[in-house]
Amino acid sequence: MLPVAPPAPRGRAIALFFLLLAFLALVVGRLFALQIRDHQRLSQKATQQYERRLSVTAKRGAITDRHGRELAVSLEAQSLYAHPSAVRDPRAAAAALAPILGQSRGEILRRLTADKPFVWLQRKLPARQAEVLAGLTIPGIGLVPETRRSYPRGELAAHLVGFVGLDDAGLEGVEYQYDALLGGGPRFVTGRVDALGRVLFRDEGPPTPAPAHLVLTVDEVIQYVAERELQRAVAKAQAQAGSILVLEPGTGEILALANFPTFDPNAFAQAPAGSRRNRALTDTYEPGSVFKVVLAAAALEEGLVRPEELFFGENGAIEVAGVKIRDHERHGWLTFSQVMAQSSNVGAIKVGQRLGRSTYYSYLNGFSFGARTGVDLPGEAPGLLRRPREWSAVSIGALSIGQEVSVTSVQLVATLAAVANGGRLYRPHVLKAVRGEGGALAREISPQLIRQVISPETARRLTAILVEAVERGTGKAAAVPGYTVAGKTGTAQKLDRETGLYSRTKVVASFAGFVPAEAPRLAILVVLDEPALDRWGGSSAGPAFREIAREVLGYLNVPPSPGRRVQVARRADAGAQGLN
Amino acid sequence: MARSLGGTLARSQEIRTRARARRAFLRLDLWRAVVVLGLLCLGILFYVWQHIQVLRLGYALEGLRAQRATLLQENRTLTLEMARLTALSRVEAIARARLEMETPRPGQVIVLPEPAQPGAGPR
């Protein structure tokens, strides 16, 4: 017989089979418990562990001048915080932090022992301080990124640009006016982190409007020249304050807006409130003789005067409703041009009486006195202009010489600009363009015409009168060599609040003009408040106008006025002098 | 005896043939099982691999974001520094103090007329 193979040990196989089956059942059962029965609970627990709310701080948009030079930028800055309950040794922590932060130990200790879950120790630290603090490991104390606004040009255009608060919200100037466009501030998105807290993924979150970058009409160079000359004029005349505005007459673009006193927006909290006030917009005053430009515009437009028409100067005094109003100099017969050039109050009042209340009022309204110009900056005052029915018998005389009316500097310079560009009154504005991410142009701001106040012919005749005021009148100090300047001086007595009478010593001295008169590129107003040394507008404000115009016309490469004496060299001569 | 031997031989032969066939069948089954298991393992490995790739790319993306943020910050800091250094007040102070420059006086400015364009004719 052949050997037969013994039967397989079936019992062991079956046992192994059932053992494996039991193991498999265990695994399947566990999977069922994890994936199906406890799915929701475990998913939530996992999400809590790896999902985080991440703060993404959008940088506030930059502000630049018309040539793209930065006036305000945002940088990331670390802020130091503490969870007081998690700080194990507050005294030691305060001792370590005090020398770095430059704060007293007591103050830091007070915050570290406060009964609060969260305290700030210092917001928006300088980079060097943040670096040092990052090297410390103090439980319960940490750094969180925020953004810090920086104004690299310091005081330049401070009133125009404005400043932001701690939370990057605009508080003044363009920062306030266009706060929504500039944007910035914290935004939160959902992200997933690993066991070490490193971010793995992040959702982009709902689309939010990206912060815009603003291009202003101001020119850094013109602004700098205006501020420098204003400081010089205020110092020389020992004035209390001053303002200078430079406008482009054809568009209403503000090329410069300077105030004195001024401040550094990087440290605005340390500056007194008076320094931060944008006087060119907020301060109202009686303009005095510079207001005669409006009177002349109205009278010429109505055809009530001719430039060569003669007026008797009454030897320096005229009575209006029992009130005697004097000239600063006695005059005999003057043409209307000479009335303006010599700034004769007598002549002006006679023209005003000829004009009449309602006609004169309509032109005052036309030039937007008594109402805001609509300049895109906060805090503009409307000034004060009473309706004709509220005028007294002497009002027509007072208003003819720039009294009984309260104006702002921006209203005055807009008026001069209107005369300069053929009678068109434009809204002064500071925003030139809006740029998006990467500098792409999003929107360009067009000049906004308010109204045609006087005809181009009237504007031309008035310009000739104002040229005479500079060449042969009270505005000689404002003459710019090589250029034809049109302008008007103003020396307005201020009201003494104690006596209720006009002060003999306190005045507002001003000069308003445009240059070159035949093709105006600049309309400039210089205002000095209470100059102590030289109270006359022509001699205290005129030179500032001259220096600004001279330097800026050269910067803009504006050729001299035709027929003006200037040094002209031929190309060969220039080469010999090494000028090529 | 011869018949039982022959029958036994035939039966043995048949058993051997069946066993061979079963072994062959089992070998085929085994290979199928191996292939199926292998494919399953590959699938699982691929799933795990792409999951790890996603995690790895997630880390890399976050790393690049952080790098970009650092470079942007550096760029802004340098822009700020450049703006500070080119501030006109600083430039003028250096021009006057160190380079002894002055604002040109009116008589020092010479106007150069632009040369006539070729073919424009006499003015």
Contacts between the chains, C-beta under 8 A, distances in Angstrom:
chain1	res1	chain2	res2	distance
A	1	B	8	7.8
A	2	B	8	6.8
A	2	B	12	6.1
A	59	B	76	7.9
A	69	B	83	7.1
A	69	B	86	8.0
A	70	B	79	6.4
A	70	B	80	7.4
A	70	B	83	4.6
A	73	B	76	6.1
A	73	B	79	6.6
A	73	B	80	5.8
A	73	B	83	7.6
A	74	B	76	7.5
A	75	B	73	6.6
A	75	B	76	5.1
A	75	B	77	6.3
A	75	B	80	6.6
A	76	B	69	7.5
A	76	B	73	5.1
A	127	B	77	7.4
A	150	B	80	5.6
A	152	B	80	5.1
A	152	B	83	3.4
A	152	B	84	4.8
A	152	B	87	7.0
A	153	B	83	6.5
A	153	B	84	7.9
A	153	B	87	5.3
A	153	B	88	8.0
A	154	B	87	6.6
A	154	B	89	7.4
A	156	B	87	7.1
A	156	B	88	7.4
A	156	B	89	7.5
A	192	B	58	8.0
A	194	B	55	8.0
A	198	B	59	6.8
A	198	B	62	7.0
A	199	B	62	4.7
A	200	B	55	6.3
A	200	B	58	4.1
A	200	B	59	6.7
A	200	B	62	7.0
A	201	B	58	5.0
A	201	B	61	7.9
A	202	B	62	7.7
A	220	B	88	6.7
A	221	B	88	6.7
A	224	B	88	4.2
A	224	B	89	7.0
A	228	B	92	8.0
A	481	B	106	4.2
A	482	B	106	7.2
A	482	B	109	7.8
A	482	B	111	7.7
A	550	B	106	7.2
A	551	B	103	7.1
A	554	B	109	6.8
A	559	B	111	7.0
A	560	B	111	6.0
A	566	B	109	7.7
A	566	B	111	5.2
A	567	B	107	6.9
A	567	B	109	6.9
A	567	B	110	4.6
A	567	B	111	6.6
A	568	B	110	7.2
A	568	B	111	5.1
A	568	B	112	7.7
A	568	B	113	6.5
A	569	B	110	4.9
A	569	B	111	7.5
A	569	B	112	6.0
A	570	B	113	7.9
A	571	B	112	6.9
A	571	B	115	6.2
A	574	B	110	7.1
A	574	B	112	5.5
A	577	B	110	7.9
A	579	B	110	6.8
A	579	B	112	7.2
